[in-house]
Amino acid sequence: MPRARILLVEDDSGIRESVAECLEIEGYEVAALSNGPDALEWLSREIPDVLLVDLVMPVMNGGELLERVRADPRLASVPAVLMTAAIPTAQSPVPKADALLPKPFELDALLDVVGRLAGARA
């Protein structure tokens, strides 16, 4: 069975490297990028099984990235996890994410949500 492909978009290099390494150890294929525009460029060529996106990033935040992804018929059904230390409110709800992973998170929580969403695509 092919490995599930994860696109990780996180501007903090320490978090990005740690999450990517954890997912790779678990057998996932990971593309790790630092911003929304790079992610859109990657997504123009590839379709991941799960998208992991940081909410607060410079240039293009995770909400803007997810809006662009959801508007693209090729990508609209890709499960997306929004990672954030910011608590969503009624004034700033979680944009079109399938799951919310509050930071800081335990690796078990990360693996649980990615495994559940990757399994839904299988």
C-alpha positions, -999 to +999 in steps of 0.1 A: +000+000+000+015+034-009+024+057+019+001+086+026+015+120+015+013+149+039+019+185+030+031+204+061+030+242+060+046+258+090+068+289+092+086+279+125+115+258+113+118+239+146+082+229+146+083+221+109+113+198+112+100+181+143+066+174+129+080+162+096+105+139+113+078+124+135+055+118+105+083+103+084+092+079+113+056+068+113+058+060+075+043+090+060+058+108+030+061+145+040+066+177+020+075+204+045+072+241+034+075+273+052+047+295+037+014+296+018+027+308-016+052+279-017+024+255-007+002+268-035+030+263-060+035+227-047-002+221-048-003+231-084+017+199-092+008+175-064-023+165-044-016+154-008-036+129+013-037+154+042-028+190+045-013+203+079-013+241+080-002+266+107-028+293+111-005+322+119+021+327+092+036+358+074+028+365+038-003+343+037-019+329+068-033+294+071-069+306+068-061+323+035-043+292+022-072+269+031-097+293+014-076+290-018-074+252-014-112+248-009-119+270-040-098+247-062-119+217-075-088+195-076-080+201-039-114+209-023-118+174-008-082+171+007-086+169+045-070+198+063-057+202+098-052+237+112-024+239+138-027+270+160-019+285+194-046+311+188-080+300+201-107+305+174-136+327+184-170+335+169-153+366+154-124+345+140-137+310+134-116+281+121-116+285+083-127+253+065-105+229+084-115+193+090-096+193+124-080+217+148-048+209+165-041+233+193-004+242+199+015+230+218+003+195+209+014+160+219+028+139+191+001+113+198-026+139+191-008+147+158-005+111+148-041+104+158-056+132+136-033+126+106-040+088+108-077+094+110-078+118+081-053+099+059-073+067+065-105+085+053-087+092+019-075+056+015 
